[in-house]
Amino acid sequence: MRMVDIIEKKRDGKELSTEEIQFFVKGYTEGSIPDYQAASLLMAIYFQDMTEKERTDLTMAMVESGDTIDLSAIQGIKCDKHSTGGVGDKVTICLSPMVAACGVPVAKMSGRGLGHTGGTIDKLESIPGFQVELSSGEFIQQVNNIKMAVVSQSGNLTPADKKIYALRDVTGTVPSIPLIASSIMSKKIASGADAIVLDVKVGEGAFMKTVEEAEKLAHAMVKIGNQLGRRTIAILSDMSQPLGYAVGNALEVKEAIEVLKGNGPEDVKELCLTLGSQMVYLSGKAQTLKEARTKVENVLANGKALEVFKTFIASQGGNPSIVDDPTLLPQAKFQVEIPATESGYVEKIIANEIGVAAMILGAGRATKDSEIDLSVGIVINKKVGDYVEKGEPLATIHSNRENINEIKERIYSNIFISNQKVEAPSLIKGIVA
Ligand code: URA
C-alpha cells in the first residue's frame, strides 16, 4: 500500500477502506509516514469529509494504536461523561458524586487544562493532599468500594490521536467534524466505558459556535459510539458565557461544593441534573429518564452526593474538611471587586476572554509546561440577563499580584451592558441520541 494513493483517493472524494485507514494511522504513529503526507491526508479529509464507516474505522485505528483500560473488574455498567470544553466547567466535580450516589460506578480519567479552559485534574489538585494518580488496582478497588474515582490520564492511551492532533494544530485541520469526533471518541473508547454521555458545548466560548455545527458534531460522535457498542447520547449546552460564576481552580472546587450542598449557580446545577439523569438512565439504574432525574435530585437534596464527595476526597488522600470549611482551599492574597461603570442589563459575557483573563492571572497554562496558580481566578457576579446597578460589583478578581490593570481592562471590555432588557440564554440547546 502507498500513502500517496490513499491521499489521492481521499482528495478525489472516495471512501477509504478499513485497511487504508489502519495503514495511515499505524504508519504515522510509528514514524514511517512523514508529516507532509499525513498533513495532506488530513487536509483532504477536511475538505472531503468522511463517511460514517470511515469515521468509525479511524476511531478504532486510533484506539488500537495504544493501551486500552479494562474496567471489566468493576461491577455494573460504567458510564463516562465528556465535555467538549468550556470556561468555568466544573461539572465533573459535582456530577460524579451525584451519579455515584445513585449507584452508577464512575471510573473517570480526566485531563489537565491548556489555554483558557481548565482541566478537572488541576481543579482537584487544589484540594490539599489530593492524589490524582492511582495504580490501576487501586483505581478499580476504589470504584468498587465507593463507586467513584477520578484520576489523571496515564499509560499510553491513543498515541495516534496525540500525534495527529499535534499535526492538525499546526496545519489548519483542527475544525473538522470527522477528525474532532474520532479524536474525542477514540479516547473515550480506550478509557473503557460501557456508556458515554457527551456534553457538547455551543457558543462563543466553545469549539462549535452554532447549534447547527454542534448538532453535526454530536451526531458524528453518537454514531461512532453506538457503532462501537457503547450506548452514547449527547446534550448540547450553552457556552455563550462562562458556566456558573467561578473561573479558576480552587474557586471552581468551592463552587462545585456549593452545588453539592444544594446551593450554587442554577446553570451548573441544572446541567448536572440533565447529564446525571442520562448517566443514571444509560447505566440501567432507572427505567425512565424521569425516574433517573428524581434519583439524582434526591441524592442532592438528602446530602448523599455530598457524603460520596467527602469519601472520594479522603480515599484519594485529600482533606475532606474543605467541604465544611472552603477557606482550607488555596486562597489568593488579593480580592478586588470590579464595579460596573453603568447601570443596565448584562447583554453578553465573552466566555473565552474571561478564560484568557483568568489564564493571565495564572489559573491556566499558556503552554503545556507553564506552572499554574491554583488559588487565582475570576468570579463574575452577574450572568447574562441580570440587572446591574452602577457601582455594584460586576466581577471579583482573585490575584496574587497587586497590578491587575490588564485584567480589569479585559473584564470591562468583555462584559457588555445594555439599557434594554436582555433574555437569559437557554442552557440546554438540544439532545442527540
Ligand atoms: N478535543 C479533542 O480531544 N480532539 C479534537 O480534535 C478537538 C477537541
Residues whose N, C-alpha, C, O or C-beta is under 5 A from the ligand:
A	BS01	URA	L179 I180 S183 I184
